């Protein structure tokens, strides 16, 4: 297959590298400098045991919007706030038989992508893999897990194609008939681990080892579960808290995408994560002060970091 990965961050490089074992992969970046480095050096993935695997064949990179051929699959791994713009720039990638897979954080990606892509071509996914960006084309694969995929009724053959791609690339993948439920489970992780580690700049594993951090998790999730229940999903607070704690404990040395954003001075997806809960809570007249506070704090930190950098 010819696969285009829109987004050359930590997960984009991880999946792009592994997919290139058996397929041709093109990574779409926002910077010509990054594309040049990847084209010259390929990609490298450092595993938790210290081993490093390099991928030089079947991998190329170019600036987003400049690749104008249909591909067999598009994998979207940009931030949710960039989704629509990234799709508009790269519509020439997508033909009538092209599969479009999103593994993004937050809520709202399905709605954004389906404006441009037939729902039968769209595959939704969540992944428990964690990857840390080291430099252009180089990442640390800091945590593994299952990738769940699903989507519109009647597209089972497409789900099977995506599942096969992951499995032959060394990843575990499972097809789900309730992807909405799984997207909420991923959101619970983002609401808590991503926001906490953004504010504190700690690794993911810190949360499960600190009682104050776990208090934070429970307060945020108590609100979020109420909203999810109002949306028709069957979750219990204690089960979800334990789930998030286990994710933290199995990714001890990993760093969330949001904490990596802060280190690199990049705007976050907070409005599509905790902000999505706030928006849905208003629809159901549910009070969510913890999530509202987190959204305000993250935006304040974004502005404060920019202010402090300008003052240096």
C-alpha positions in Angstrom: 0.0 0.0 0.0 0.9 3.7 -0.4 0.3 5.3 3.0 0.3 9.1 3.7 0.8 10.1 7.4 -0.4 13.7 7.9 1.6 14.8 10.9 5.2 14.1 11.6 5.2 14.3 15.4 6.0 11.5 17.8 3.2 9.2 16.9 3.3 10.1 13.2 7.0 9.1 13.1 6.4 5.9 15.2 3.6 4.5 13.0 5.1 5.8 9.8 8.4 4.0 10.6 6.8 0.7 11.5 4.3 0.8 8.5 7.3 1.3 6.2 8.5 -2.3 6.9 6.1 -3.5 4.3 4.6 -0.4 2.7 5.6 2.9 1.1 5.1 5.7 3.5 5.2 9.5 2.9 5.1 11.8 6.0 3.6 15.2 5.5 5.2 17.9 7.7 4.7 21.6 8.2 8.4 22.5 7.7 10.7 21.9 4.7 13.7 21.6 7.0 12.1 18.6 8.8 11.2 17.0 5.4 14.7 17.4 4.2 16.1 15.8 7.4 13.8 12.8 7.1 14.5 12.4 3.4 18.2 12.4 4.2 18.3 10.3 7.3 15.1 8.3 7.4 13.3 7.6 10.7 14.6 6.0 13.9 12.7 4.4 16.8 14.3 3.9 20.2 12.6 1.2 22.2 12.3 0.9 26.0 15.1 -1.7 26.1 17.5 0.8 24.6 17.5 -0.8 21.1 17.3 1.5 18.1 15.7 0.6 14.8 16.3 2.7 11.7 14.0 3.0 8.7 15.6 4.4 5.5 13.8 2.5 2.8 10.2 3.1 1.7 10.0 6.4 3.8 9.9 9.9 2.4 8.6 13.2 3.6 7.3 16.4 2.0 5.6 19.6 3.1 1.8 19.3 3.7 -0.2 20.1 0.6 2.5 19.4 -1.9 1.9 15.6 -2.5 -0.8 15.4 -5.1 -1.3 11.7 -5.8 -4.0 9.4 -4.5 -2.9 7.0 -1.9 -4.4 3.8 -0.4 -4.6 5.1 3.1 -4.3 8.4 4.9 -3.5 8.4 8.6 -4.3 11.7 10.4 -2.1 12.5 13.4 -2.2 16.3 13.5 -3.8 18.1 16.5 -7.5 18.4 16.4 -7.4 22.2 16.0 -5.5 21.5 12.7 -7.7 18.8 11.3 -9.9 20.7 8.9 -7.0 22.8 7.5 -4.8 19.7 7.1 -7.6 17.9 5.2 -8.3 20.8 2.9 -4.5 21.1 2.1 -4.3 17.4 1.2 -7.6 16.5 -0.5 -5.7 15.3 -3.6 -4.4 12.4 -1.5 -8.0 11.0 -1.2 -9.6 9.0 -3.9 -12.9 7.1 -3.8 -11.2 4.0 -2.4 -8.8 5.7 0.0 -9.1 4.8 3.6 -8.8 7.6 6.1 -7.8 6.7 9.6 -7.7 9.1 12.6 -5.9 8.2 15.8 -6.2 11.8 17.2 -6.9 12.9 20.7 -10.1 14.7 21.8 -13.6 14.8 20.5 -14.8 16.3 17.2 -12.4 14.7 14.7 -15.1 12.5 13.2 -17.3 15.5 12.6 -14.5 17.5 11.0 -13.2 14.7 8.8 -16.7 13.5 7.6 -17.2 17.0 6.0 -14.6 15.9 3.4 -14.6 12.1 3.5 -17.4 9.5 3.0 -18.1 7.9 6.3 -17.6 4.4 4.8 -14.0 5.4 4.0 -13.4 6.8 7.5 -11.9 4.6 10.3 -11.8 5.9 13.8 -9.2 4.6 16.2 -7.7 5.0 19.6 -4.2 3.8 20.6 -2.4 3.1 23.9 1.0 3.5 22.3 3.1 6.4 23.6 5.9 8.0 21.7 8.2 10.9 22.7 9.7 13.2 20.0 13.5 13.4 20.3 14.3 15.3 17.1 13.2 15.5 13.5 12.6 11.9 12.5 13.7 10.4 15.8 11.4 9.1 18.5 11.4 7.1 21.7 8.6 4.4 21.8 7.9 4.8 25.5 4.8 2.7 25.9 2.8 0.0 24.1 -0.7 -1.2 24.1 -3.7 -2.1 22.0 -5.0 0.0 19.1 -8.8 -0.1 18.8 -10.5 0.6 15.5 -14.1 1.0 14.3 -16.5 3.3 12.6 -19.6 3.4 10.4 -21.8 0.3 10.0 -21.0 -1.7 6.9 -17.3 -0.9 6.7 -16.0 -4.1 8.3 -13.8 -4.9 5.3 -12.0 -1.6 5.8 -11.5 -2.2 9.5 -10.0 -5.6 8.6 -7.5 -3.9 6.2 -6.4 -1.4 8.9 -6.2 -4.2 11.5 -3.9 -6.2 9.2 -1.7 -3.2 8.6 -1.1 -2.7 12.3 -0.5 -6.4 13.0 2.0 -6.9 10.2 3.8 -3.8 11.5 4.2 -5.3 15.0 1.2 -3.7 16.7 -1.8 -5.3 18.4 -5.1 -4.2 16.9 -8.7 -5.0 17.8 -11.9 -4.1 15.9 -14.7 -2.7 18.1 -18.4 -2.3 17.4 -18.7 0.5 19.9 -16.0 3.0 18.9 -17.9 5.9 20.6 -17.4 4.2 24.0 -13.7 3.7 23.2 -13.2 7.3 22.2 -14.6 8.4 25.6 -12.2 6.0 27.3 -9.3 7.6 25.5 -10.7 11.0 26.3 -10.7 10.1 30.0 -6.9 9.5 29.7 -6.4 12.8 27.9 -8.6 14.8 30.3 -6.4 13.7 33.2 -2.9 12.5 32.3 -2.4 15.0 29.5 -3.7 18.0 31.4 -1.8 17.1 34.6 1.5 16.4 32.9 1.1 19.6 30.9 0.8 21.7 34.0 3.5 19.8 36.0 5.9 18.7 33.2 6.1 15.3 34.8 6.2 11.9 33.0 3.0 9.9 32.8 4.0 7.4 35.4 4.2 10.1 38.1 0.4 10.3 38.3 -0.2 6.7 39.5 2.5 7.1 42.2 1.3 10.3 43.8 -1.9 10.5 45.9 -2.4 14.2 45.2 -2.2 13.6 41.5 -4.7 10.7 41.8 -7.1 13.1 43.7 -6.9 15.4 40.7 -7.7 12.4 38.4 -10.8 11.4 40.5 -12.2 14.9 40.7 -11.8 15.5 36.9 -13.2 12.1 36.0 -16.2 12.4 38.4 -17.4 15.4 36.3 -16.5 13.8 33.0 -18.3 10.5 33.7 -21.5 12.5 34.5 -21.3 14.1 31.1 -20.5 10.8 29.4 -23.5 9.2 31.1 -25.7 12.1 29.9 -24.5 11.4 26.4 -25.7 7.8 26.7 -22.5 6.0 27.7 -22.4 3.5 30.6 -19.3 4.4 32.7 -18.7 4.2 36.5 -16.2 6.6 38.2 -14.2 4.0 40.1 -13.7 1.8 37.0 -12.6 4.8 34.9 -10.2 6.0 37.7 -8.6 2.6 37.9 -8.3 2.5 34.1 -6.5 5.8 34.0 -4.2 4.8 36.9 -3.2 1.6 35.0 -2.4 3.6 31.9 -0.1 5.8 33.9 1.5 2.8 35.6 2.3 1.1 32.3 3.8 4.2 30.7 6.2 5.2 33.5 8.7 7.0 31.3 6.4 8.3 28.7 5.4 11.9 28.2 2.0 13.0 27.1 1.6 14.8 23.8 0.4 17.9 25.7 3.5 18.0 27.9 5.7 17.7 24.8 3.7 20.6 23.2 4.6 22.8 26.2 8.3 22.0 25.9 8.2 22.9 22.2 6.0 26.0 22.6 3.1 24.5 20.7 -0.6 25.3 21.3 -2.5 22.4 22.8 -5.8 20.6 22.0 -7.3 21.5 25.4 -10.4 22.9 23.8 -11.2 19.5 22.3 -10.3 17.6 25.4 -11.4 19.1 28.8 -13.0 21.9 26.7 -15.2 19.2 24.9 -16.5 18.1 28.3 -17.2 21.7 29.3 -19.2 22.2 26.1 -21.2 19.0 26.4 -21.8 19.8 30.1 -23.5 23.1 29.2 -25.8 21.2 26.8 -26.9 18.9 29.7 -26.8 21.7 32.4 -24.1 19.8 34.4 -21.6 21.7 36.5 -17.9 20.9 35.7 -15.8 23.4 37.6 -12.6 21.3 37.7 -12.6 20.9 33.9 -13.4 24.6 33.4 -10.5 25.5 35.7 -8.2 23.2 33.7 -9.1 24.8 30.4 -8.5 28.2 31.8 -5.2 27.2 33.4 -3.8 25.5 30.3 -4.6 28.6 28.2 -3.1 30.8 30.9 0.1 28.7 30.9 0.3 28.9 27.1 0.2 32.7 27.3 2.5 32.9 30.3 5.1 30.7 28.6 5.0 32.9 25.5 5.3 36.0 27.6 8.2 34.6 29.6 10.0 33.5 26.3 9.5 37.0 24.9 10.9 38.7 28.0 14.2 36.7 27.8 
